[in-house]
Structures are given as structure tokens and as C-alpha cells.
């Protein structure tokens, strides 16, 4: 088994479209051998880090937190 993945292998691993990878290749870490594009295990880790979203932490002050969240169109209780 090769330690490198091609577009289709990485797309299957990440459960995304191969076309998305091809469109965004300039922003993704990868290795290129001639015309062949390959992704190493380290490349996969970096790609996942690039697309990992962490929620922002908001300091605990009045008017924040779950009670402060109001659905669009709803009014806050006075």
C-alpha cells in the first residue's frame, strides 16, 4: 500500500468531492511529482487543521450565554 493518496483517495477519506480538492489545490498542502498530485499523511493532518473550526469563547458577562441567544424574528423577554 502506498503511503500517499491521490485526489480520489483523499476525497474518499475526507468524504468530500474530488472536484472540490481540484479547485482548491493551490491552498492545500500536497506533493507534486510531474503532473501527479499526492497527499502524504502529514498533508492530511495539515488539511484537517486548516479546516477545523473552534467556537469562540465569550467572557461571562451580562447579556451573553445561551439565555442571550434569541431566534431571528423573536423578541427578547423584558
Secondary structure as the mmCIF struct_conf table of DSSP 4:
data_model
#
loop_
_struct_conf.conf_type_id
_struct_conf.id
_struct_conf.beg_label_comp_id
_struct_conf.beg_label_asym_id
_struct_conf.beg_label_seq_id
_struct_conf.end_label_comp_id
_struct_conf.end_label_asym_id
_struct_conf.end_label_seq_id
BEND BEND1 UNK A 3 UNK A 3
STRN STRN1 UNK A 5 UNK A 5
HELX_RH_AL_P HELX_RH_AL_P1 UNK A 7 UNK A 14
TURN_TY1_P TURN_TY1_P1 UNK A 15 UNK A 15
BEND BEND2 UNK A 16 UNK A 16
HELX_RH_AL_P HELX_RH_AL_P2 UNK A 18 UNK A 23
TURN_TY1_P TURN_TY1_P2 UNK A 24 UNK A 24
HELX_RH_3T_P HELX_RH_3T_P1 UNK A 25 UNK A 27
BEND BEND3 UNK A 28 UNK A 28
STRN STRN2 UNK A 31 UNK A 33
TURN_TY1_P TURN_TY1_P3 UNK A 34 UNK A 35
STRN STRN3 UNK A 36 UNK A 38
STRN STRN4 UNK A 39 UNK A 39
HELX_RH_AL_P HELX_RH_AL_P3 UNK A 41 UNK A 50
TURN_TY1_P TURN_TY1_P4 UNK A 51 UNK A 51
HELX_LH_PP_P HELX_LH_PP_P1 UNK A 55 UNK A 57
TURN_TY1_P TURN_TY1_P5 UNK A 62 UNK A 63
BEND BEND4 UNK A 65 UNK A 65
HELX_RH_3T_P HELX_RH_3T_P2 UNK A 66 UNK A 68
TURN_TY1_P TURN_TY1_P6 UNK A 72 UNK A 73
#
